[in-house]
Amino acid sequence: MNYREDRYGNKLSQLGYGCMRFSKKGTGIDLDKTEKEIMYAYENGINYFDTAYIYPGSEEALGEILSRNHIREKVNIATKLPQYIMKNEAQIEKTFNEELKRLKTDYIDYYLMHMFTDYSEWEHLKSIGIENWIKAKKESGQVRQVGFSYHGDSDMFIKILNAYDWDFCQIQYNYLDENSQAGRVGLEAAHAKGIPVIIMEPLRGGKLVNLPEAAKKLLKESRRKFTAPELSFRWLWDQEGVSVILSGMNSIEMIDENIKTASDAKSGDLTKEDLELVDKVKKIIKEKELVGCTGCRYCMPCPKGVDIPGNFFFYNLTALDGKTAARFEYARAIGVRKDPAFASQCIGCGKCEKHCPQHLPIREMLKKADKALRPLPYKVGINVARKIMLKG
């Protein structure tokens, strides 16, 4: 296993164990199977385990397994505060103590503010005393390091990144999402500040494993014959700013394959030929796209606040991942921002089209994107979510 250092010189396995997708048995988690998998991962060098308050049964299962095998002190636990439902400091404290109880521990190694999409969420946490709470927890040793996980655009990511002295952060990032969400811009901004970046969704929920046949053929015929997951992981580890890649593993075979890659892959290891292969695979996947937007953001800022690349990214996602998944991600990343960024805000001024290197009919495509992403039931749902999450 190869390791990368956090901000304070602690060694983290560059492959982390994502605990959201533990195997199920009946209505709960298959604890016996999960224990074998976690212990196999631990015995083969994985020392970073990522869970969250809202993952059903995950914290309890992880806590039980680490406790019964007496390895709590030998691994790092990352878990998350559901910041989007916190109303006061007392609720933060109650939630945190519940997590300690579930995890059978008296401290958390890496504690994240879960699922930021907008700077206003950090402002809300500050207004209810989060900074003093963090300071007290770090001084007591109950929290070792503090970070945040993120689902939004790169501009907002950098604003949050610069708003506090974070110890680390977590972003969705893979070769298909290179220019969406925090993206490469966000990764490099964090790296420049010396802030470790944890990667989630390296395989885009399995989409980068189940490749189109033409892409599979390319991999099979390539010189190094990478498997689909191996190509994704190696592309990430090739970048110096990537600290840990999380993988939601739920079989010994999957763990074993990923560990073999993690024990060999290093930053700067990919050749020009390898990177060209990634571009070719990406091009095949993107053939299904509805809008040829590259995410360059030359069209921005929109005078009416429309997130043009964001809307197009999720519109394309309806063809790549299906409408249900795309609409959920759209609602989470764009729908609940403090400042609305909907395609329907477009007034047709055409300023964006003058700057688009791809010469896209942006105004026309925004109408199609809004229709696909916000049918009536979703408009209603997003409005309700905004009232709840943005506190009226």
WODAUR-V204036 format. One line per field, one symbol per residue. ss: DSSP state (a for helix, b for strand, c for the rest). psi: psi as a letter, one per 30 degrees, with the letter a starting at -180 (. if undefined). burial: I if it has 16 or more other ideal C-beta (glycine too) atoms within 10 Angstrom, else O. A space follows every 10 residues. Layout:
ss=???
psi=???
burial=???
//
This chain:
ss=ccbbbccccc bbbcbbbbcc cccbbccbbc aaaaaaaaaa aaaccccbbb cccccccaaa aaaaaaaacc caaacbbbbb bcaaacccaa aaaaaaaaaa aaaccccbbb bbbbbbccaa aaaaaaacca aaaaaaaaaa ccbbbbbbbb cccaaaaaaa accccccbbb bbcccccccc ccaaaaaaaa aacccbbbbb cccaaacccc ccaaaaaaaa accccccaaa aaaaaaaccc cbbbbbbccc caaaaaaaaa aacccccccc caaaaaaaaa aaaaaacccc cccccccccc cccccccaaa aaaaaaaaaa ccaaaaaaaa aaaaaccccc ccaaaccccc aaaaaccccc caaaaaaaaa aaaccaaaaa aaaaaaaaac cc
psi=klllkafggk kkkfjljkgf hkkljbgakj eeeeeeeeee eefgfkgjkk alegjjfeee eeeeeeefgh gefflkkklk kiffgkflee eeeeeeeeee eefhlglkej kkjkhkfkff eeeeeefgge eeeeeeeeef gfkekkallk ialeeeeeee efflikfllk lkklffgegl beaeeeeeee effgjkkkkl hfghgffgei lleeeeeeee flefhkleee eeeeeeffke fkekkkkikh leeeeeeeee effeklkgfk leeeeeeeee eeeeeffflf khkfgfgffl kkfggkieee eeefeefffe fleeeeeeee eeeeeglejk glfffkggfg eefffjffhk ieeefeeeee eefileeeee eeeeeeeefg h.
burial=IIIIOIOOOI OIIIIIIIIO OIOOOOOOII IOIIIOIIOO IIOIOIIIII IIIOIOIIII IIIIIIOOOO OIOOIIIIII IIIIOIOOOO OIOOIIOOII OIIIIOIIII IIIIIIIIII IIOIIOOOOI OOIIOOIOOO OIIIIIIIII IIIIOIIIOI IOOIOIIIII IIIIIIIIII IIIIIIIIII IOOOIIIIII IIIIOOIIOO IOOOIOOIIO OIOOOIOIII IIIIIIIIIO IIIIIIIIII OOOOIOIIIO IIOOIOOOOI OOOIOOIIOO IIOIIOOOOI IOIIIOIOIO OIOOOIIIII IIIIIIIIII IOOOOIIIII IIIIIIIIOI IIIOIIOOOO OIOOOIOOOI OIIOIIOIII OIIIOOOIOO OIOOOIOOIO OO
//
